[in-house]
Amino acid sequence: MIPSGARGETGGQFKKHLRNRQIIIRYAYYMDESSALPGAALETAALLYRHLARLMQRLRAVRPAEGPGLSKLGILSRLHREGPATGSALAAYLGLQPQSMTRLLQALETDGLIQRETDVVDRRQNRIRLTAAGRRSLKNEIAKRRLELAAVMSRVLTRPEIEDLKASAGLLGRIAAALEVPAVPPTAERGQE
């Protein structure tokens, strides 16, 4: 087994990575010839998982010295796309422990990128919303990261390969949408059942 430091992952990330691999391996082990999934889909899923996991690991490793990390960007992106949310909903969405989310939210609030507001329906809840500074920071950081990725793509891929990758990106988006499960049902989030 490769120790977590050798992969550039923290202990928690490495454990999550191993847990995901174990689930896939267990699933593949119990599948037989009569399974509803064709072998090509399973083989493609294994390749996608391997290469996307490696790509994400590399993108995390090459992040700029300045600017928010990927977890903070994930929070800002989620708030930008879907509007205000509770800390527990954000933690569930990003797969983070509540304690980790608390530290991230405190840092983002200190930097003026988010603001906490009391929920109008359930005054016991705080809703986190993106500030104008948070929107600017998110826009700038995403632009920098896109430029870096585009530069690498232009260096290692041909124009037809880039077009193929563009077509594949739409397919990956459909897969991602199909995998998304609401972290907390809207009624449960506000304490209603």
Stockholm file with secondary structure:
# STOCKHOLM 1.0

chainA/1-193         MIPSGARGETGGQFKKHLRNRQIIIRYAYYMDESSALPGAALETAALLYRHLARLMQRLRAVRPAEGPGLSKLGILSRLHREGPATGSALAAYLGLQPQSMTRLLQALETDGLIQRETDVVDRRQNRIRLTAAGRRSLKNEIAKRRLELAAVMSRVLTRPEIEDLKASAGLLGRIAAALEVPAVPPTAERGQE
#=GR chainA/1-193 SS CCCHHHHTCCHHHHHHHHHHHHHHHHHHHHCCTTCSSCHHHHHHHHHHHHHHHHHHHHHHHTCCSSSCCHHHHHHHHHHHHHCCBCHHHHHHHHTCCHHHHHHHHHHHHHTTSEEEEECSSCTTCEEEEECHHHHHHHHHHHHHHHHHHHHHHHHHSCHHHHHHHHHHHHHHHHHHHHHCCCSSCHHHHTTCC
#=GC SS_cons         CCCHHHHTCCHHHHHHHHHHHHHHHHHHHHCCTTCSSCHHHHHHHHHHHHHHHHHHHHHHHTCCSSSCCHHHHHHHHHHHHHCCBCHHHHHHHHTCCHHHHHHHHHHHHHTTSEEEEECSSCTTCEEEEECHHHHHHHHHHHHHHHHHHHHHHHHHSCHHHHHHHHHHHHHHHHHHHHHCCCSSCHHHHTTCC
//
